[in-house]
Amino acid sequence: MTQGERRTPARRTVLGAAGAAAVLGASTALPTGTAHAAEARGHGYRSLPVPTVIAHRGASGYRPEHTLGSYRHALDLGAHVIEQDLVPTRDGHLVCRHENDITGTTDVADHPEFASRKTTKSVDGTSYTGWFTEDFTLAELKTLRAKERIPGTRQENTLYDGRWTVPTFEEVLRWAEDEGRRRGREVWLHVETKHPTYFRSLGLGLEERLAKLLRRYGRHRANSPVFLQSFEPSSIQRLAKLVDAPGVVLLSAANSRPWDFVQSGDPRTVADLVTPAGLRWIASYARGIGPTLDLVIPKDATGRLGTPTTLVRDAHAEGLVLHPYTHRNENSFLPADFRRGTDPTAYGDSFGALKRYLETGIDGIFSDNPDTALLAADDFAAASRG
């Protein structure tokens, strides 16, 4: 079967819907751990299916990321939660982009009127050359069109280049309300503050702006259908003082340090944060962690999956849920033992890899291909029932 046949949209939609129905039907029991009073009443994040499938930047395996088209397709495929990454415009609006560098995700390079905006910046210690959201007003940004970020890997997604604009987070909140009414269920969001220390240094603090919008749309409560996530623990701590929505601390490579730690002189690394003591500290202000999958099951020198760590057990002992990132279908993103053939853009044994990860007891997973993750979750649930 060719790659194009494997990605037939109608097949994805049918399989995704079937997987979602099975998971929703089979996952009604609440996971173990401490629950807030609102969650104990059957609301809030503890009422989500387990494992929870989080559409990473929407259905970004099939549509250009962080577009309303990508978000809507993720819902059509059955995803339980839709992710947004937030960065600000020059005039303080929050927009959905994975990075403030929009060179690869918009057609900004094709706009001669913005040629002079191209510049080089240091963001969290790394140098980037391109165009950045903080140098554009919202009105200017809205003249751009979104496009596929990795066209060499996802050529089919380029069909949708130029179809959608860059959405504001307020537009997404309104969209989620409309979709919730139309579909008869809450639309859950998983919202990340990107580079919060960097933007605060520019006078564009993210947390206060985000909290204001959450309150305006009634998503600020402990049982609201939203997660708030960041790679900077101080951002989640700041948000915890502004709203009651559950926070999730994202965790990168074990030897890395959150940028706010670098800036404040905190010597701790991610390896320190995933110890029982570190997880206990996170649990004092957050409800979950979002570790890289390598922190759940490390890879050996050949890129094959090794032995799971104790992270799942240790996090659950502190009442934290785990939403690791990121599952993708393509060979280039899979562990070496689940790649098939030599084409890095072809699909590998995605189901086999997902089985290994789900067996660790994680509570959910971020996926560019939510229909695949839903079917794997259905397989896992069926196997667990015996």
Secondary structure as UniProt FT lines:
FT   HELIX           3..6
FT   HELIX           9..26
FT   HELIX           37..40
FT   TURN            41..42
FT   HELIX           45..47
FT   STRAND          52..55
FT   TURN            56..62
FT   HELIX           68..77
FT   STRAND          81..88
FT   TURN            90..91
FT   STRAND          94..96
FT   TURN            103..105
FT   HELIX           108..110
FT   HELIX           112..117
FT   STRAND          119..123
FT   TURN            124..125
FT   STRAND          126..130
FT   HELIX           133..135
FT   HELIX           138..141
FT   TURN            142..143
FT   TURN            151..153
FT   HELIX           155..160
FT   TURN            161..162
FT   HELIX           169..183
FT   STRAND          188..193
FT   HELIX           196..201
FT   TURN            202..203
FT   HELIX           206..216
FT   TURN            217..218
FT   TURN            222..223
FT   STRAND          226..230
FT   HELIX           233..242
FT   STRAND          247..251
FT   TURN            254..255
FT   HELIX           259..264
FT   HELIX           270..273
FT   HELIX           276..283
FT   TURN            284..285
FT   STRAND          288..292
FT   HELIX           293..296
FT   TURN            301..302
FT   HELIX           311..317
FT   TURN            318..319
FT   STRAND          321..322
FT   HELIX           331..333
FT   HELIX           336..338
FT   TURN            344..345
FT   HELIX           350..358
FT   TURN            359..361
FT   STRAND          364..367
FT   HELIX           370..385
//
